[in-house]
Amino acid sequence: MVENYPLMVPGAAEHGPPADVHSPFDRSVIATVDTATEEVIETALSTAYSLFRDRDRWLPAAKRIEVLLRAATLVEQQAEHLAVEAAREGGKPLIDSRVEIARAVDGLRSCVECLRTQHGCEVPMGLNAASSQRWAFTTHEPIGVVLAYSAFNHPFNLIVHQAGPAIAAGCPVIVKPAQATPLSCYRLVRILYEAGLPPEWCQALVVDRRELNMAMASDRRVGFLSFIGSGPVGWMLRGKLAAGARCSLEHGGVAPVVVAADADLDLAVPLLTKGGFYHAGQVCVSVQRVFAEKAVARDLARRIAAAAEKLRVGDPTLPETEVGPLIRPGEVDRVDQWVREAVEGGAEAPCGARPLSPTCYAPTVLFNPPDQSRVMTHEVFGPVVCVAEVDSVDAAIAAANRLNCPFQAAVFTRNIDTALRVARRIDAATVMINDHTAFRVDWMPFAGLKEAGLGVGGIPYTFEEMQIKKQVVFRSPGLG
């Protein structure tokens, strides 16, 4: 009998019908989770908001540090179990899920460092008659109730990125994990409770009705919405926020890579292979569009295809697996449709271009797909790398900039002038030089621009956004 996960909402007296959680690899039911009703959501919001409004119940910084450090230790102690279960639930191979859990440990500790290093500043006074006999400084306070909508592709670490800074900032947080991958979230919240966090400060629930998601996001008691997911949904929810509520949106990009004729292909090929097929391409900054000068383009496509064909595809819980399933069978069908559309339009497919099973898609390289094909204009979110030949580096930059969703980009070249030219001219929030687009450490800024997002991710930046700066001004004759 599979385990049932109840809602993590203190005081909730009822719940909606349980929802099945499937393994994306074999579609077996691995657990059930209770779903939230309108009454459960009201309980969660009421609890969180009353905490925020009662300043006598705010958690002191020392307590928050104690909880986060203890939680990091508990995650570290349970790392292998958490990695296996995350792989089973989300489909990311075990070798990469282990890295995700290690990042989560570091992320929780980074939240503590944010608390230890943040400080206010003095605002100059006494500069003229109006500011005489005054002394002013800033301090920080929590922004309010944080509502965190998370995504499936990093089911443990994304919750750390959303709930960890909220807890560090002193905000009550309500987490809604992706319905496909709620178990890692629930495990993390349980660990936070075990670490000493009062349950009311971090509640978790699964919602299976779109109208309830909108109702929660638009509630006036929400001070900050943290959203990770699709662009259309994120922008729609932003428009539903109550007056005064703030938000951060993290959507997908269509990561461009420029490969100059002088690039070191021995360096580029393994990096682009990893960046394109990591987690079966289900990463918001996954390598997808590679614009290579003609002198190297075909050879580059051939070599990435040769590397892709060697990747082991299958059960994500096995240590030898390098590429796992897509999150649901419908995604396999969609990716295959997009790939076939590109091939019918003239693209070459030196490898892949076929489903391996109802849940797994072969790592695929497409050479010179049509400019207007969906694999070149939309986020594939699947194991597909497109290599397009261009006449020059400037032509590559122009092609990369055609889309309105800049996020992370990359350039491979041995020439520093070329690297800097691309870095200056390409539309991106971050430009990697001689590295793939999916590189990230959790203390760096991580932001999509234009349609790709709003606000800045990364633990220190999220921590900052979940607070307000309050200015205090003293007036005293003693100040002269």
C-alpha positions as a printed Julia matrix, in Angstrom:
480×3 Matrix{Float64}:
   0.0    0.0     0.0
   1.38   3.42   -0.97
   1.93   6.08    1.64
  -0.52   8.95    1.92
   0.86  12.43    2.59
  -1.56  14.67    4.49
  -1.71  18.41    4.05
   0.83  20.31    6.12
  -1.62  22.96    7.31
  -2.0   23.09   11.11
  -5.63  23.15   12.15
  -7.05  22.04    8.8
 -10.04  19.86    9.64
 -10.7   18.43    6.17
  -9.16  17.91    2.77
 -10.11  17.25   -0.8
  -9.79  13.91   -2.62
  -6.28  12.41   -2.57
  -4.22  12.81   -5.74
  -1.88  10.12   -7.04
   1.82  10.85   -7.43
   3.32   8.86  -10.3
   6.85   7.83  -11.04
   7.55   9.53  -14.37
   9.63   6.55  -15.52
   7.2    3.64  -15.15
   4.03   5.59  -14.21
   3.56   3.53  -11.04
   1.77   5.24   -8.15
   4.41   5.96   -5.51
   2.24   7.93   -3.07
  -0.98   9.86   -2.65
  -1.34  13.41   -1.34
  -4.39  15.04    0.14
  -5.56  18.09   -1.78
  -6.61  21.44   -0.4
 -10.15  22.78   -0.38
 -11.26  26.41   -0.07
 -11.51  25.88    3.68
  -7.96  24.54    3.91
  -6.61  27.5     1.96
  -8.47  29.91    4.22
  -6.99  28.19    7.28
  -3.47  28.41    5.85
  -3.78  32.08    4.89
  -5.42  33.04    8.16
  -2.72  31.28   10.17
   0.13  32.82    8.2
  -1.32  36.33    8.21
  -2.07  36.32   11.93
   1.54  35.32   12.58
   2.8   38.18   10.48
   0.5   40.74   12.11
   1.51  39.72   15.67
   5.02  41.08   16.05
   5.38  39.51   19.47
   5.32  36.1    17.76
   7.98  36.86   15.17
  10.9   34.45   15.3
  14.14  36.06   16.51
  17.04  35.92   14.1
  18.93  33.57   16.43
  16.04  31.09   16.28
  15.89  31.28   12.5
  19.62  30.62   12.29
  19.29  27.65   14.64
  16.49  26.13   12.55
  18.24  26.6     9.21
  21.56  25.19   10.42
  19.87  22.2    12.01
  17.82  21.6     8.88
  20.98  21.67    6.75
  22.54  19.04    8.98
  19.44  16.82    8.81
  19.31  17.07    5.01
  22.99  16.18    4.86
  22.42  13.15    7.08
  19.53  11.93    4.91
  21.1   12.93    1.59
  21.14   9.55   -0.17
  17.55   8.73    0.75
  16.37  12.17   -0.31
  18.27  11.9    -3.62
  16.83   8.49   -4.47
  13.3    9.6    -3.67
  13.7   12.84   -5.63
  14.92  10.8    -8.62
  11.98   8.43   -8.32
   9.48  11.26   -8.02
  10.85  13.75  -10.54
  12.83  11.65  -13.02
  16.14  13.47  -12.67
  18.89  10.81  -12.7
  20.34   9.84   -9.35
  23.78  11.2   -10.24
  22.22  14.64  -10.68
  19.71  14.32   -7.83
  22.64  13.76   -5.48
  24.05  17.08   -6.65
  20.64  18.7    -6.09
  20.53  17.57   -2.46
  24.11  18.75   -1.87
  23.12  22.13   -3.3
  20.13  22.21   -0.96
  22.39  21.73    2.06
  24.59  24.58    0.88
  21.51  26.69    0.15
  20.16  26.38    3.68
  23.53  27.42    5.04
  23.63  30.32    2.58
  20.37  31.55    4.1
  22.16  31.74    7.44
  25.0   33.7     5.88
  22.46  36.18    4.56
  21.23  36.77    8.09
  24.76  37.13    9.43
  25.92  39.63    6.85
  22.88  41.8     6.17
  22.83  45.23    7.75
  21.19  48.59    7.37
  22.93  51.81    6.5
  23.17  55.31    7.84
  21.34  57.99    5.85
  23.26  61.3     5.9
  21.69  64.0     8.06
  22.93  67.3     9.45
  23.8   68.5     5.97
  21.56  71.57    5.99
  19.08  73.36    8.24
  16.26  70.96    7.38
  18.26  67.88    8.41
  19.98  69.34   11.48
  19.59  67.61   14.85
  18.64  64.39   13.08
  20.14  60.92   12.76
  18.72  58.31   10.34
  19.38  54.71    9.5
  17.67  51.79    7.77
  16.75  48.37    9.07
  14.99  45.34    7.54
  11.62  43.72    8.22
   9.78  40.8     6.62
   7.58  41.76    3.69
   4.64  39.64    4.81
   3.13  36.27    3.95
   5.1   34.56    1.18
   3.21  32.32   -1.22
   5.58  30.03   -3.14
   4.47  28.21   -6.28
   7.18  25.77   -7.29
   8.1   23.63  -10.32
   8.72  19.93  -10.83
  12.22  19.89  -12.28
  14.2   20.47   -9.06
  11.63  19.27   -6.52
  13.82  19.64   -3.43
  16.22  22.48   -4.15
  13.62  24.86   -5.58
  11.71  24.65   -2.29
  14.94  25.51   -0.48
  15.3   28.53   -2.78
  11.78  29.73   -1.99
  11.09  28.66    1.61
  14.65  29.06    2.91
  14.95  32.81    2.24
  11.39  33.35    3.49
  12.22  31.7     6.8
  15.51  33.6     7.02
  13.7   36.88    6.36
  11.11  36.12    9.04
   8.17  35.63    6.67
   5.46  33.03    7.2
   5.48  30.93    4.01
   2.89  28.77    2.28
   4.4   26.43   -0.29
   2.48  24.9    -3.18
   4.75  22.37   -4.88
   4.12  21.13   -8.39
   1.36  18.52   -8.29
   3.64  16.06  -10.11
   6.4   16.31   -7.46
   5.06  17.26   -4.01
   6.86  14.61   -1.95
  10.3   16.22   -1.85
   8.69  19.44   -0.68
   6.85  17.64    2.11
  10.05  15.9     3.18
  11.87  19.22    3.41
   9.07  20.83    5.4
   9.09  17.88    7.8
  12.82  18.38    8.25
  12.26  22.07    9.01
   9.75  21.07   11.68
  12.21  18.55   13.12
  14.82  21.31   13.16
  12.58  23.35   15.45
  10.51  25.51   13.11
   6.97  25.97   14.47
   4.69  24.37   11.82
   2.65  27.54   11.35
   5.7   29.28    9.85
   5.98  26.95    6.85
   2.83  25.3     5.54
   2.62  23.05    2.47
  -0.39  22.06    0.43
  -1.31  20.6    -2.94
  -4.01  22.31   -5.01
  -5.59  20.5    -7.94
  -7.9   23.25   -9.16
  -6.7   26.23  -11.16
  -9.28  28.58   -9.7
  -7.96  27.9    -6.18
  -4.42  28.73   -7.3
  -5.66  32.07   -8.61
  -7.7   32.72   -5.48
  -4.68  32.17   -3.24
  -2.39  34.37   -5.31
  -4.92  37.21   -5.39
  -5.69  37.16   -1.67
  -4.92  40.51   -0.02
  -3.09  38.75    2.82
  -0.29  37.63    0.47
   2.65  40.02    0.61
   4.93  38.28   -1.86
   4.39  35.68   -4.6
   7.37  33.55   -5.56
   6.52  31.76   -8.81
   8.6   29.24  -10.76
   6.89  27.85  -13.83
   5.51  28.66  -17.25
   5.46  32.22  -18.55
   1.76  32.46  -19.42
   0.76  31.26  -15.95
   3.25  33.49  -14.14
   2.26  36.67  -15.97
  -1.41  35.85  -15.49
  -0.94  35.4   -11.74
   1.0   38.65  -11.52
  -2.04  40.43  -12.9
  -4.19  38.88  -10.15
  -2.1   40.09   -7.21
  -3.7   42.38   -4.68
  -2.6   46.0    -4.62
   0.77  46.32   -2.93
   1.8   42.68   -3.24
   5.19  42.07   -4.81
   6.38  39.07   -6.79
   9.23  37.29   -8.47
   8.64  35.24  -11.61
  11.06  32.66  -12.97
  10.07  31.31  -16.37
  11.93  29.51  -19.13
  14.3   30.79  -21.75
  15.47  29.38  -25.08
  19.13  29.44  -24.17
  21.37  30.54  -27.09
  24.98  29.47  -27.53
  27.36  31.15  -29.97
  30.2   28.95  -31.23
  32.92  30.83  -33.1
  35.06  29.22  -35.78
  38.07  29.28  -33.44
  36.26  27.51  -30.58
  37.89  24.55  -28.83
  35.41  21.82  -29.77
  37.08  19.32  -27.47
  36.06  21.64  -24.64
  32.68  22.63  -26.06
  31.21  19.24  -27.01
  31.07  17.61  -23.54
  29.83  20.83  -21.98
  27.08  21.35  -24.56
  26.1   17.7   -24.29
  25.71  17.96  -20.53
  23.96  21.33  -20.72
  21.53  20.1   -23.36
  20.6   16.67  -22.03
  20.9   17.2   -18.26
  17.55  16.18  -16.73
  16.37  15.33  -20.26
  16.48  19.02  -21.15
  13.86  19.91  -18.55
  15.78  22.91  -17.24
  14.88  26.55  -17.83
  18.39  27.38  -19.07
  19.07  24.11  -20.89
  21.24  24.34  -24.03
  18.75  24.43  -26.9
  19.83  26.77  -29.72
  23.47  26.61  -30.81
  24.52  29.09  -33.49
  27.85  27.99  -34.94
  29.97  29.51  -37.67
  29.89  27.44  -40.87
  33.51  26.33  -40.57
  32.66  24.24  -37.49
  28.87  23.87  -37.44
  28.45  20.48  -39.1
  31.38  18.96  -37.24
  30.0   20.32  -33.97
  26.56  18.8   -34.62
  28.14  15.48  -35.54
  30.27  15.39  -32.41
  27.41  16.35  -30.05
  25.3   13.64  -31.72
  28.04  11.06  -31.19
  28.25  12.01  -27.52
  24.46  11.98  -27.16
  24.17   8.48  -28.57
  26.43   7.2   -25.79
  24.26   8.59  -23.0
  22.47   5.97  -20.92
  18.73   6.6   -20.89
  16.41   4.87  -18.45
  15.44   4.39  -14.82
  16.52   7.57  -12.99
  17.09   5.73   -9.7
  19.95   3.67  -11.17
  23.41   5.16  -10.65
  24.47   4.52  -14.27
  21.55   6.42  -15.82
  22.49   9.76  -17.4
  19.16  10.8   -18.96
  15.81   9.99  -17.39
  12.19  10.29  -18.46
  10.13  13.33  -19.25
   7.75  14.29  -16.49
   4.69  12.77  -18.19
   3.95  10.78  -21.37
   2.19  13.72  -22.99
   5.5   15.6   -22.99
   7.14  12.78  -24.96
   4.39  13.07  -27.57
   4.77  16.86  -27.72
   8.55  16.78  -28.09
   8.28  14.15  -30.82
   5.75  16.26  -32.68
   8.03  19.32  -32.56
  11.03  17.3   -33.72
   9.11  15.68  -36.61
   7.87  19.12  -37.64
  11.45  20.38  -37.81
  12.66  17.35  -39.79
   9.77  17.66  -42.23
  10.82  21.31  -42.65
  14.32  20.33  -43.69
  16.29  19.73  -40.48
  18.78  16.89  -40.37
  18.67  14.59  -37.36
  22.07  12.95  -36.85
  20.81  11.21  -33.72
  17.64  10.55  -31.77
  14.42  12.02  -33.11
  12.29   9.22  -31.68
  10.63   8.08  -28.47
  12.41   5.25  -26.7
   9.35   4.37  -24.64
   6.09   6.02  -23.58
   8.1    8.02  -21.01
  11.61   8.48  -22.44
  12.77  10.36  -25.53
  16.07   9.73  -27.26
  18.66  12.52  -26.87
  18.27  14.37  -30.16
  20.43  16.69  -32.23
  18.89  18.69  -35.05
  21.07  20.37  -37.66
  19.76  23.5   -39.37
  16.12  23.33  -38.3
  13.9   25.98  -39.91
  14.16  29.36  -38.2
  10.41  29.43  -37.51
  10.08  25.84  -36.28
   8.93  25.45  -32.7
  12.23  23.89  -31.64
  13.84  27.23  -32.53
  11.18  29.62  -31.28
   9.79  27.95  -28.14
  11.3   26.3   -25.09
  11.43  22.58  -25.91
  11.89  21.44  -22.3
  13.05  18.1   -23.65
  16.29  16.38  -24.74
  16.75  18.32  -28.0
  19.76  20.4   -29.06
  19.53  22.44  -32.26
  22.7   23.41  -34.14
  22.28  26.1   -36.78
  25.1   27.25  -39.04
  25.63  31.0   -39.45
  27.94  33.15  -41.56
  29.54  35.08  -38.71
  29.55  35.72  -34.98
  27.46  38.85  -35.54
  24.91  36.76  -37.45
  24.83  34.36  -34.5
  24.17  37.25  -32.11
  21.35  38.52  -34.31
  19.78  35.06  -34.49
  20.08  34.58  -30.74
  18.4   37.92  -30.09
  15.31  37.23  -32.22
  13.33  35.91  -29.25
  11.97  38.0   -26.4
  12.95  35.71  -23.54
  16.6   36.33  -22.66
  17.92  34.37  -19.69
  21.37  32.73  -19.73
  23.52  32.55  -22.86
  26.99  31.31  -23.75
  29.84  31.8   -26.2
  32.7   29.45  -27.08
  35.81  31.08  -28.52
  39.57  31.3   -27.98
  39.53  35.03  -28.75
  38.93  37.4   -25.85
  37.72  40.15  -28.19
  35.08  37.8   -29.63
  34.03  36.72  -26.15
  33.61  40.29  -24.97
  31.79  41.32  -28.15
  29.23  38.57  -27.66
  28.93  39.27  -23.94
  28.23  42.94  -24.64
  25.79  42.46  -27.55
  23.77  39.33  -26.81
  20.47  39.66  -24.94
  20.95  37.84  -21.64
  20.98  38.28  -17.9
  24.1   36.11  -17.66
  26.65  35.21  -20.34
  28.91  32.17  -19.93
  32.25  32.21  -21.7
  33.46  28.72  -22.66
  30.8   27.06  -20.53
  27.25  25.84  -21.08
  24.15  27.9   -20.37
  22.91  25.7   -17.51
  25.77  26.55  -15.14
  24.57  27.89  -11.82
  25.64  28.22   -8.23
  23.0   29.24   -5.75
  24.54  32.47   -4.52
  24.78  34.05   -7.98
  21.98  36.2    -9.44
  19.65  34.1   -11.58
  17.12  36.03  -13.6
  15.09  35.84  -16.74
  14.51  39.12  -18.56
  11.52  40.39  -20.57
   9.09  37.46  -21.0
  11.44  35.08  -19.18
  10.87  36.48  -15.73
  10.71  39.29  -13.2
  12.98  39.96  -10.26
  16.22  38.2    -9.4
  16.59  34.68   -8.07
  19.51  33.28   -6.13
  19.32  32.93   -2.37
  20.8   36.32   -1.32
  18.66  38.15   -3.88
  15.46  36.34   -2.94
  16.21  37.03    0.74
  16.53  40.72   -0.1
  13.28  40.8    -2.1
  11.31  39.19    0.75
  12.01  42.15    3.05
  11.3   45.83    3.23
  13.72  48.53    4.28
  12.41  50.64    7.1
  13.98  54.0     7.82
  14.19  55.34   11.35
  14.86  59.06   11.88
  15.81  60.47   15.32
  15.37  64.17   16.1
  17.19  65.34   19.18
  18.88  68.55   20.38
  21.68  66.26   21.57
  22.63  65.7    17.96
  23.74  69.33   17.63
